[in-house]
Amino acid sequence: MDQDAVRQALQRYFDLSAAGEEEAAHAMYAPDAVLEFPQSGERFEGVANFLAWRRDYPASQIDVDIRGVRGGGDVWVAELTISYDGGAPMYGLDVLEFCGELVCRETVYVTEGFPAPDWRAAWRAAPPAVRADVS
């Protein structure tokens, strides 16, 4: 896998999910894939298990923007923002481990943004205007 292939796989997943095509979206996973959310302590084993709860997800609209992808070999990290039903965007990391062309483990972290503390202002650089990709 390379950066473009990982980005395309994620974008295809998000596009198909938004179109209600959950089974096609989940074709990126190995059947025995593991999905973890460390912040909530949840672990789902087997794509059938997380496909089932994703079908019943309570948000009617999920907007995801892939801000960048970096990694190498079988491990890739996607930086993204996500919002639910038009709410404020949250920041996330999606750690993807591939076994060949399929995701065999995914670990998702999501958090709300926060204002930068003033005391660090003297050392920080201005944020980039647009962040197309992180290499």
N, C-alpha and C positions, 0 to 999 in steps of 0.2 A: 504494500500500500504506500501511496505517497500523499502529500498534502492535498492535492486536487481531488484525488479519489476519495479521501476521507470526507472532505467538504461536500462533495457531490452525494455521497452516501447519506450524510446527515440531512442535507437539503431535501433529498428525495424522501427520506423518512418524514420530515416535517410537512412537506407538501402533500404527500399521500395521506398522512394523518389528518391534516386540515380538510381534505376532501372526503373524509369518512372511510377511507380505504385502509383500515387498520391491518388486515391480513397482508396486503401487499407491502405496507410500510414495514411490517415486522420481518420481511424476508431478509433484512440485513443481519438478523441474529441467527446464531447456531441454535438448534432446538433445545440444547441443554444450557443455554446462556444464563448468566447470573446478573441480576440488576440490584444495585445497592444504593441506598440513600443514607449515608452515615449520620446526617443531622437528625433524622427521625429514628434511626436504628433499624430501618427496614431492609430486608433481603428477600428477593424473589428468585426462586430457582426454576428454570425452565421457561422458555418463551411463552408457552401456553398460559402460565400463571400471570405474567405481566401484561399479556395481550388481553386477558379477561378483564382485569381491573381498568386498563386504559379505555376499554370500550364503555365503561360506566363512569368515566371521569366527569365530575360535576361541572367543569367550566365548559361553556358552549363555544368560546373562542379563545384560542391560544396563539399568541403571536411570538415568534422566535426570530431573532436576528443573530446569525453566526458572525461574531466580530473577528474571529481569527482561529486558526488551527495550527498547532505545532506538535512536533514529536518525531518519531522515527521508528523503523522496524514495525513491531506489532503494537506499540503503545502510542496513542495520540490523545491530545487534550484539545478540546474546543472551548473557546471563550464565547459566551453568548449572553444575550439579554432575553428575558422572557416576560410576557405579561399575560394575565388571565382576564378575560371578559372586559378588556379595555382599561384595566387597572394600571397602576404605575409599574414600569419595567423593573425587574429584579435582575441581578447579575448572577451568572452561573458558570460553572465548569463542568464539562462532561468528559470524564476520563474513559476512553474506549480502548479495550484490549482486543486485538484481532487474532483469530486462529484462521490463517489463510485469508479469504475474502469476507469472512463473517465475524461479527462481534460475538465474542464468547464471554466477555465481562464488561459491564458498564457501571461506573460509579458517578453519581450525580450530586453536585453541591449547588445550592441556590441560596442567595442572601439578598437582603435589601441593601440599597446604596446608603451612604451616610456622608454628611458634609466633611470635607477635609478640615482637620484642626488647624487653627491659626498658628499655633506654636511651631508647625513644621514648614510654614510658608517660605522661610529664608532658604531652604534647601531643595524645594521641589521645582521641577521643570513644568512648563505649561503643558497641558494635555494636548495630544495631537488633535487637529481639527476633525479628521476622519480617519478611522482606523480600519482600513480595508482588510489587512491581513497581518498576523503576527507570525514572524518567521523564527 
